[in-house]
């Protein structure tokens, strides 16, 4: 499984990535956690989510 954290590099995004990694470690899972900071990629996810929800 690939887990992507979307954000532009703010402190909340960094903490979120750390919390996800810690939670995975606590339950014994080794998954890829990737920080996505590219603005266009983030926007493409937002567009995708909006189309799913509508």
C-alpha positions in Angstrom: 0.0 0.0 0.0 1.2 3.5 -0.8 0.0 6.3 1.6 0.3 9.8 0.3 0.2 12.9 2.5 -0.8 15.9 0.6 0.6 19.3 1.6 2.9 22.1 0.8 5.3 21.5 3.6 3.7 23.2 6.5 4.2 22.0 10.1 0.8 20.3 10.1 1.7 18.2 7.0 5.0 17.2 8.6 3.2 16.2 11.8 0.6 14.3 9.9 3.3 12.3 8.1 5.1 11.5 11.3 1.8 10.5 13.0 0.9 8.1 10.2 4.4 6.5 10.2 4.2 6.1 14.0 0.7 4.5 13.8 1.8 2.1 11.1 4.9 1.2 13.2 2.7 0.6 16.3 0.5 -1.9 14.5 3.5 -3.6 12.8 2.8 -2.4 9.3 5.6 -1.3 6.9 4.0 0.8 4.2 5.4 3.5 2.0 4.4 7.0 3.3 5.1 9.7 0.7 4.8 13.4 1.1 3.3 15.0 -2.0 4.2 18.7 -2.2 3.7 19.4 -5.9 0.8 21.9 -6.1 -0.5 20.5 -9.5 -0.6 17.0 -8.2 -2.4 18.1 -5.0 -5.0 20.0 -7.2 -5.5 16.9 -9.3 -6.4 14.9 -6.2 -8.8 17.6 -5.1 -10.5 17.6 -8.5 -10.8 13.8 -8.4 -12.3 13.8 -4.9 -14.8 16.5 -5.9 -15.9 14.5 -8.9 -16.4 11.4 -6.7 -18.4 13.2 -4.1 -20.8 14.9 -6.6 
